[in-house]
Structures are given as structure tokens and as C-alpha cells.
């Protein structure tokens, strides 16, 4: 119990500060206002800015492979905390010091994004390593989703306040300050996370890119396809925003309430998954999670105002949160040992890329078609996951959380 609490505190702090310090975290809302109000950027310029700054995330698998094959200062993942966190802090300090322009802002944020992508890869790999070792992929997946949701809530609430109360320089200094604790965790090595294994029990060293593509493709690629289909969601993001504002006529405040209750639903779902994952098999949980995610978006077509939008957003948060934890639990289970960085990065980059493609496609379809068509495309993509569940290795999806996998996944 003490070791479990120690690991939860370590990962909780690490994930929280990593989420807040990331350019997509606490400063994401202020960045939009800086671009719009201070730099007078139009919608296209803002879209280009976001697309360029997300390039490191699309190439996450390269950072994961680097993590698997190189150990900075001989300290593995903690070496990346010590190396990448100061670079991110330096990027924010530079932004706080230079005269602000579109080019300067783009350069500084890309620098921070590259650093944080390296941190993301190391953190995700470390969480996966511990989750597999302790047979706790479900619980640690629930913890990760919980912290991410809390960060989203804090960022939405604090970001709006920061825009009207803090200077641009202070905003970037604050982002740098939230990055410092990640650097400090490079020098904290709790035994529950970093056990003192004898040399013979060290995890195998990753062989090469070919090892990822050839030896583990039967296990990892089906998971990547599931992540792609799950997050390919043309009905959410931009189309949902315009539908609720223009068609349902929600105010900005009411839309903010919808987002908040959706996050609350996600928190409840992650707590529920953390409880049931030790009682049910992953295959059962996945089948349930995917099935209940096929049709809830259509509930938005039945609402007529704020109350209905809030109620549906709560339901959507519950079902989507449960499914998100389930698919990332699956990713942790299928990651090859010795290639945790590349495996998790492949999953996360696929997940993020699918969301971006779905949002762009959904915005186009919404502009020339209807919101219902966007939801239908999302439902079809989600339903296509169900046949894939039968192709998952039985050894991976047959044991509840807390029990060792029937067959270890190795590189």
C-alpha cells in the first residue's frame, strides 16, 4: 500500500506539472488571445500557428525511439527530465524577454513544444514500464486520464483569468515556473518507481526501428488503428462548437459550463474504470466502452437550450472518459518492453493526428453539409473498432488489472 501511494504521488506530481507547463496546457487560452489581440492575427494565421507548433507531436514516435536508445547522463527517463525541462524553461524565458512578434512567438513555442514532446515520451514510457511491472495498467491509465482532466479544468478556468489580469511577460514566466518541478523530479527516485534491480534483471535494450515494425506489429498496430478510429471524431471540436453557439444559441458562458461538466463526467468515469478494471477483463471493458460511444453524440440533435446541452455534455463526458482510459490501458498492455517510448509515442501520435484530421474534415463537412452528417461519420468510425477487438492477442486482454499478463510483451 505504501509503495502504491508513493508511485501515485510521484506520477501525480509529474503528470500535473507536465500538463500545466506544456504550451497546450495553462497558456493555451492566453496564446489565442495574444495572437488575436496583441499580434492581430486572423483565423488563418492562428490555424497555421497551431498546425506548425503541433508538428513535434505528430512526430512523437521519433522522440520515443530516441528515449528507448539513449540514456542522458546514464539516468534513463530522469535524464530526460534533467535535460529537456531546462530547455523548455529557457524557451519561455526567451519569450518573456524579447519583443513579441508572430515569428518570435512561433519560434519560442516550437522550442517549448519540442522539449515537452521529449518529456511526454519519457513520462509515458516510464508510466508504461511501471504499469506493466506492477500489473496496474488500468489503474495508472485512470490516474493519467484523471490528472489530464484536472489540468484541462485548471487551464480553462485560469487561462481566461490570466488574459485579463496578467501581462504577456508574466504569463510566460509562469509557464516556466511550472516547468521547474519536472526538472527537480529528475533527482527524486522513489523505490516504488525506480526499484534497485540487479543487472541481470534490467529490461532488454531496444534493438532498432525494425524491431518495432517487425517483431511487435501483430500486437501494436491493431492498437494504433483502434486509437486512430476512436479519436477520428468529425462531430466534435469545431463542428460541435459552432453547432452549440449558432444553432442551439448557447452563450459563451453556457458553452463554458458544458465544457466544465463534460470534464466532471470524465473524472467520474476514470474513477469508475479504476474500480472495475480489477474485476472485469479488458476485452469486456473495451467492448462495453466502444459500444456506448457509438451513439451519444446524436443526443445533441435533441436539445433545445442550455439545460439539455449541459445534460448531454455530462453523459458524453462519462462515456468518452471511460473509453479513453480503456484504450490507453490497452496501449500500455501491448507496448513492447524495451520499446516503451516508441510504443506509447506511436499510440499518442496516432491519437493526436486522428483528432486533428477528424476536426478539419468535420469543419469542412459542417460548412457544406450538416452536424448530423459529422456525427454519423464519427459513429461509423467508432463502430469499426468492434471487429478489431477480436484480433487482439488473448494474452493481452484476458487478465484483469492486478494479474500478470498471460504472456509478456517483449521486443
N, C-alpha and C positions, 0 to 999 in steps of 0.2 A: 504493500500500500504506500509506503514511504517513497519507494522508487517511482511508482506511478505518479505520485504527486510532484516529485522532483522533475520528472520529464514534462509533465503538464505545465509547470511554471516556466521551465526553460523554453519550451516551444511556444507557449502562450506569449511570453515577452518578445521572443524573436519574431514571431509572425505579426504581432501587433505593431511593433516599431517598423518592421519592413513594409507593412501595408501603409502606414501613415507617411513614411518618408518617401515612398515611391511617387514619381510625378503623376501617376494615375490615382493617387490617394488624396491626402489632405489638401494639396494645392491644385487639384484638378478643376474645381469650380473657379477659384481665383484666376487660373490660367485663361479660362474662357473670357472672363471679364477684362483681363489685361489685353488680350488680343483684340477684343471688340471695342473697348472704351479708350484704352491708352494708345494702342497702335492702330486703331481704326481699320481693322481687318474685316473684310466681308465674309459671307458664308463660305465661298470657295476657298479663300485663303485660310480660313480656320480648318476646313476639311483637309486641305493639303498639309497643314501643320500637323494635325493629328495622324494622318497617314504616314508622314515621314518619321515622326517620333516613335511610332509603333513598329518600325522595321526591325529593331533588335528583338522584339517579342516574336515576330514571325520566324526569325532565325534562332529560336531558343534551343533547338536541338544541337546547334554548333557549340553553344555555351555548355550544354550538358555533356557533350563529348569531351570538351576541354576539362571539365570538372572531373570526369572519370579517369583521365590520363595524366593529369598534372596536379601535384600537391604543393601549393605555395608554402614555403618555409617548412615543409615536411609536416604540416598540421592539417592536411586534408581540408574539410569544409570550413573549419575555423580559420585556416589560412586565407580563404576567400573573404571571410568576414573582415579580416585584418587588412586585406589588400583592396577590395572593392569599395568598402564603406568610406574610407578617406577620399577616394576619387569622386564619389557622389557628393560628399561634403564640399570638396573643392569646386565642383561644378556649381553648386548652389551659392557658395561664397563669391564666385566669379560673377554670377548673375546679379548678386546683390551689390556688386562694386562697379560694374560697367554701365555706361549709358544704355538704356534699354532701346532695342530695335527689334524688328522681326527676325533678322538674321542672328543677332546675338541671343535672343530668346530661344530660337530653334537650335542653335549650337549648344547652348548650356543644357537644355532639356534632353537633347540626344545624348550628351555626355552622361547625364544622370541616369537616363534610361539604360544605356549600355552597362553601367555599373550595377544598376538594380536588376538587370536581367541575369548578370552573373550571380548576384546574391540570391535571386529567385531559384536559379538552377541548383545552387549549393544547398539552400534550405529545403527545397522539395526533395532532393536526393537524400538528405540527412533524415528527414521525416520518414521517407520510404524505408530507409535502411533500418531504423529503429522499429518501425511498424512491422516489418517482416520478421525481424529478430524476436520481437515480443508477441507475435501473432495478434497484433492490435491494429490492423489496417482500418477496420471500421471505426474504432474509437478515435484514432488520430485523424482520419478523414473528417469525422464530425467536428473535432476540435479545430481543424484548419478552416472548415467552412464557417464555423461559429465566429472565429476571430476575424475572418474576411468580412463577414456580415457586419460585425460591430464596427470595423474600420469604415465600411461604407456609410453606416449611420452617422458616425462621428464626422466623417468628411463632408457629408451633405449638410449637416447642421452647422458645423464650424466653418466650412468653406464660405457660405453666404455671409456669415458674421465677419469673417476676415476681410472680405471685399470692402465692406463699408467702414471698418474700424482700424485696419492696419495698412501701412504703406507697402508698396511693392517690395522694397528692400527688406522690410521686416518679415514679410511672407516667406521670402527665400531663406532668410536666416533661420526662421522657424523650421523650415523643411530640413535644413542642415542639422539643426539641433536634434530632431527626431531620428536622424541617421546615426548619430554618435553612439547610442546604446547598442547598435548592431556591432560596431567596432569593439565595444567593451566586452560583448559576449564571446569574442574570439579568445578571451583569456579566462573564460569560465567553462570548466569541463566536468559537469556533474556525472557521477558514475552511472546513473540511470541512462544517460545518453551516450557516454563515451566509456564503456567498460574497458578494463585493462586486460585485453585478450593476449595470451601468449602468441608469438609469431606464427605458430602453426595454424592458429585459428583465424588469422586475418582473412578478410573477404578476398576472393580472387581478383586479380588485376584485370581490367578490361583489355581485350585483345586489340580490336580495331573497329572501324566503322563497319567492316564486312561482318563482324561478329553480331552486330545489332541487326543488320539486314538479313543475314542468312540463318543464323542459329536460333534466333528468338522470334522470327517473323510469324510462325504459326501462333504464337501466344500474344504478341504485342500489336500486330497490325489489325486484328479484329477489334481490339480495344480502341485503337486510333479511329477506326471507321465508326464505332459506336459514339465516341466523343464528337466526331465531326457531325454525324446526323443529329445528335442530341442538341448541339448548340447552333445548328443551322436553323435559325428561327426568324424567318422573314416577317412574322407577325408582331414581333416585339421591338424594342428600341424605338427608332424614329417613327415607323408607322403607328405604333401604339400611342406615342406622344401626340402626334398630330390628330389622331382619332379622338382621343380624350379631350384635347383642347378645342378642336374645330367642330367636331360632331356632337360630342356629349356636352360641350361648353363648360368644362371644368375651369376654375380659376387656377392661377399658378400655385396658390396656397393649397387648394384642394388636391392638385396633382402631387404636391409635396407630401401631403398626408397619405395619398395612395402609395407612394414610394416607401414611406416610413412603415406602414402596416404590412407591406409586402416583405420588408426586411424582418419585421417581427415574426411573420409567418415562417420565414426561413430559419430563424433562430429556434422556433418551436420544433420545426421538422428535424433540424440537426440533433437536438436533444433527444427526440424520439428515436432517430436512427441509432444514436449511440447506445440506447437502451435495448433495442430489439435485435441489433446486429449480432449479439452473442447468443441469441435464441433461434434465429432463422438462418437458413443457408443463403449465401449471396445470390444464387440463381433465383430463389424465391423473392428476395428483396428487389432484385433488378426487374423481374417480370412485373411485380406489383408497381414499382416506381415508374417504369416506362408506360405501362397501360394507363395509369391515372393521369399521365401527362399528355395524352393524345388530344383530348377534347376541352380542357378547362378554358382555353383562350376564347372559345366561342361564347362563353358566358358574357364577355364584354359586349357582344351584339345585343344582349337582352337588357342592358342597363339604360336608365334614363336620366341619371343625375349623380350627385356626389355620393349618396348613401350606397347605391348599387355599385359604384366604382370602387369604393372602399371595401365592400364585402367581397367582391370578386378578386381584388388585389390580395386580400388576405388568403383566399383559397389558392390563388396562383403561387403565392409565396410558400405555402405549406407543401404543395405537390412538387413544385420545381426545386425547392430546397432539399426535399427528401431524395429526389432523383439525382441531384448534383452530387450529394455525398455518396450515393450508391455507385455512380460511375467512376468517381475518383478513388473510392475504395477498391474497385476492380482494377484500376490502373496501378495502384500500389501493389496489389497481389500479383500482377503479371509482370512487373518490372524485373528484368534480369539482374541478379546480384553481380556487382562489379560494373554494371552499366545503369545504375540508378539515376545518374544525372541525365544521360541521353534518353533513357526510357521515360522518365517523368517529363522532361522537356519536350519530347515528341508529342506526348499527350496534351500538355498545356498549350503548345504552339498550334496544334491541330484544333483544339478547342477554341482558342482566340481567333484563329484565321476563319473558322467556320462562322463564328459570330459576326465578324466584320463583313464577310461575303453575304451572309444572310441579311444583314441590315441594309447594305447597299441595294441588293436585289429587292428587298421588301419595300424600300423607299421608292424605287422605280415602279414597282407593281402598284403600290398605293397611289402614286401620282397619276397613273394611266388606267387603273382598274378599281379595286375596292379593298377595304380592310379584310373583308371575309375571304377573299382570294389569298391574301397573305397568310391568314390563319390556316386555310386549307393546305397550303404548301408546307407549313410548319407541322401540321398534323400528319401528313403523309411521310415526311422525313422521320418523325418520331416513331410512327408505326413500323417503318422499315427496320427498326432496331430489333424488334421482337424475333424475327427469324435468325438474326445473328447470335442471339443468346445461346442457341443450340450448338453453335460452333466453338464456344468457349471450352477450354480444357476442363474436364470434370474435376481434376485435382485442384484447380484454382477456385471453383465455385461451389464445391461440395461441403466445405467445412466452415462452420460459424466462426465469428470473431472470437479469439481466445484459444482456438485449437490450432496446432501446427498444420500447415498445408500438407496435403497427402503426398505432394511431390514438389520439392523445392525448385524454384525457377532460377536457373543459373545461366550465366553466359558461357 
